[in-house]
């Protein structure tokens, strides 16, 4: 078992992951825990998986992710948490050990707000998907540390306002999805730093002050 590199535990009605569950699987690279009923991940549950790159935990019953949950996963590249019930991000403390994380998918959870601390430690992110949550507020410094971000999806939420400066450090962002939010207004200069943006989706935003001058700085834009 110690030589195992791929483990699929999908659909096994698991309800929790105890501490040290995989401690002997030092070479494991890909782990599927999707489509179970996991509501509790104990601290240090993944300790020992120093070579894990892909972790799939979508379609479970997680309501929060506690600090220490991902301890030992310094090389994790891809984390799929879609279709859980996560509401509490604990100021990002649960993700502070994921220093190599490039892809984080939270689609279909119950997150209510994003702050500067939510993903501050994950400075290597390429893709961040927050689609279809209940996000109402996004702080202006939420993405300050995410200079490597290429795709950001905030669509299908309850966002009323996007503060000035929100996207100022996202100079290489190529895809921004904001569709189907009840935005009441969009600051005219909100997109000024997004010179690399190729796709911008504003579908379903009907009550905001969208004007042509907002797109003047989007010199790479191909799809709106």
matplotlib code that plots the C-alpha trace (Angstrom):
import matplotlib.pyplot as plt

x = [0.0, 2.9, 3.6, 0.0, -0.2, -4.0, -6.8, -10.5, -13.0, -15.9, -19.4, -18.7, -21.0, -18.0, -19.0, -15.7, -11.9, -10.0, -6.5, -3.7, -6.1, -3.5, -0.3, 1.3, 0.5, 3.6, 3.6, -0.1, -0.6, -4.4, -7.1, -10.9, -13.2, -16.2, -19.8, -19.7, -21.4, -18.3, -19.2, -16.1, -12.4, -10.2, -7.1, -4.0, -6.3, -4.0, -0.7, 1.9, 0.6, 3.5, 3.3, -0.5, -1.2, -5.0, -7.7, -11.3, -13.9, -16.9, -20.4, -20.1, -21.6, -18.9, -20.2, -16.8, -13.1, -11.2, -7.6, -5.2, -7.4, -4.9, -1.7, 1.0, -0.3, 2.3, 2.5, -1.3, -2.0, -5.8, -8.6, -12.2, -14.7, -17.7, -21.3, -20.7, -22.4, -19.4, -20.3, -17.4, -13.9, -12.4, -10.5, -8.6, -6.7, -7.7, -5.9, -2.7, -0.8, -1.6, 1.3, 1.4, -2.4, -3.1, -6.8, -9.5, -13.1, -15.9, -18.8, -22.2, -21.5, -22.9, -20.1, -21.5, -18.5, -14.9, -12.3, -8.6, -7.8, -10.0, -7.3, -4.4, -1.9, -2.7, -0.5, 0.1, -3.6, -4.3, -8.0, -10.5, -14.1, -16.7, -19.7, -23.2, -22.6, -24.5, -21.7, -23.0, -19.8, -16.3, -13.8, -11.6, -8.4, -9.8, -7.4, -4.5, -2.1, -3.3, -1.0, -0.9, -4.6, -5.8, -9.4, -11.8, -15.5, -17.8, -21.0, -24.4, -24.0, -25.8, -23.1, -24.6, -21.4, -17.8, -15.4, -12.8, -9.4, -10.8, -9.0, -6.0, -3.3, -4.8, -2.6, -2.5, -6.2, -7.7, -11.2, -13.6, -17.1, -19.5, -22.8, -26.1, -25.3, -27.7, -25.1, -26.6, -23.5, -20.0, -17.3, -16.2, -12.5, -13.0, -11.5, -8.6, -5.8, -7.1, -5.2, -4.8, -8.5, -9.8, -13.3, -15.6, -19.1, -21.7, -24.8, -27.8, -26.6, -29.4, -29.5, -25.9, -24.4, -22.5, -20.9, -18.6, -15.8, -15.5, -13.9, -11.4, -8.5, -9.4, -7.2, -7.1, -10.8, -12.3, -15.5, -18.1]
y = [0.0, 2.4, 2.6, 3.6, 6.8, 6.9, 6.1, 6.3, 6.3, 7.9, 6.9, 4.9, 6.7, 7.9, 10.5, 11.6, 11.4, 10.7, 12.0, 10.1, 8.2, 8.1, 8.5, 5.4, 6.5, 8.6, 8.4, 9.1, 11.8, 11.8, 11.2, 11.0, 11.4, 12.7, 11.8, 10.6, 12.1, 13.6, 16.3, 16.2, 16.2, 15.8, 17.8, 16.3, 13.9, 14.2, 14.3, 12.2, 12.9, 15.1, 14.1, 14.7, 17.0, 16.4, 16.2, 15.8, 16.3, 17.5, 16.5, 15.9, 17.5, 19.8, 23.0, 24.4, 23.8, 24.0, 25.2, 22.2, 20.3, 20.4, 20.2, 18.4, 19.2, 21.7, 20.3, 20.2, 21.7, 21.1, 21.2, 20.5, 21.4, 21.9, 21.1, 21.0, 23.2, 25.3, 28.7, 29.4, 30.0, 30.7, 33.7, 31.4, 29.6, 26.2, 27.0, 28.6, 25.3, 25.0, 27.0, 25.4, 25.5, 26.6, 25.6, 26.0, 25.3, 26.3, 26.2, 25.4, 26.1, 28.7, 31.2, 34.6, 36.9, 37.2, 39.1, 39.8, 36.8, 34.3, 33.1, 35.3, 32.4, 30.9, 33.3, 30.7, 30.4, 30.4, 29.6, 30.5, 29.5, 30.9, 30.5, 29.8, 30.6, 33.2, 35.8, 39.2, 41.2, 41.2, 43.4, 45.6, 43.8, 40.3, 39.5, 41.7, 38.8, 36.9, 38.3, 34.9, 34.6, 33.8, 32.9, 34.3, 33.2, 35.2, 34.5, 33.5, 35.1, 37.9, 40.6, 44.1, 46.1, 45.7, 48.1, 50.2, 48.5, 45.0, 43.9, 46.2, 43.5, 41.0, 42.2, 38.8, 37.8, 36.5, 35.4, 37.3, 36.0, 38.3, 37.3, 36.9, 39.1, 41.9, 44.6, 48.0, 49.8, 49.2, 51.8, 53.2, 52.5, 49.0, 47.2, 49.6, 47.2, 44.2, 44.8, 41.0, 40.2, 38.1, 37.2, 39.3, 38.0, 40.5, 38.6, 39.2, 42.5, 44.8, 47.5, 48.8, 51.8, 49.9, 52.3, 52.0, 53.8, 51.0, 48.8, 51.4, 49.8, 46.2, 46.1, 42.3, 41.7, 39.2, 38.1, 40.1]
z = [0.0, 0.7, -3.1, -4.0, -6.1, -6.8, -4.4, -5.3, -2.3, -4.1, -3.1, 0.1, 2.5, 4.5, 7.2, 8.6, 8.0, 11.2, 12.0, 10.3, 8.0, 5.1, 7.0, 5.4, 1.8, 1.3, -2.5, -3.0, -5.7, -6.3, -3.8, -4.5, -1.6, -3.6, -3.3, 0.3, 3.4, 5.0, 7.5, 9.7, 8.8, 11.8, 12.3, 10.6, 8.6, 5.6, 7.5, 5.7, 2.2, 1.2, -2.5, -2.8, -5.8, -6.4, -3.7, -4.7, -1.9, -3.9, -3.1, 0.6, 3.7, 4.9, 6.7, 7.7, 7.2, 10.4, 10.9, 10.6, 8.2, 5.4, 7.4, 5.5, 2.0, 1.1, -2.5, -3.1, -6.5, -7.0, -4.4, -5.3, -2.6, -4.9, -3.7, 0.0, 2.6, 3.6, 5.1, 7.4, 6.0, 9.4, 8.1, 5.7, 8.5, 7.1, 3.8, 5.1, 4.8, 1.0, -0.2, -3.7, -4.4, -7.9, -8.4, -5.8, -6.6, -4.1, -6.5, -4.9, -1.2, 1.2, 1.6, 2.7, 2.3, 1.1, 3.1, 2.8, 5.0, 3.2, 0.8, 1.7, 2.1, -1.3, -3.4, -6.2, -7.2, -11.0, -10.7, -8.0, -8.5, -6.0, -8.3, -6.9, -3.2, -1.2, -1.3, -0.4, 0.4, -1.1, 0.7, -1.5, -0.5, -1.0, -3.9, -3.1, -2.8, -5.9, -8.6, -10.4, -10.8, -14.4, -13.8, -11.2, -11.0, -8.7, -10.7, -9.4, -6.0, -4.1, -4.5, -4.5, -4.6, -6.0, -4.2, -6.0, -6.0, -5.9, -9.0, -8.9, -8.5, -11.0, -13.9, -15.7, -15.1, -18.3, -17.3, -15.0, -14.5, -12.6, -14.2, -12.3, -9.4, -8.2, -8.6, -8.1, -9.6, -10.9, -10.3, -13.7, -13.0, -11.6, -14.5, -15.2, -14.1, -16.2, -19.4, -19.9, -19.6, -22.5, -21.2, -19.1, -18.3, -17.1, -18.2, -16.0, -14.5, -15.4, -12.6, -12.7, -14.4, -17.1, -19.6, -22.6, -20.9, -18.4, -21.1, -22.4, -20.6, -21.6, -24.6, -24.8, -24.4, -26.9, -25.3, -23.3]

ax = plt.figure().add_subplot(projection="3d")
ax.plot(x, y, z, "-o")
ax.set_aspect("equal")
plt.show()
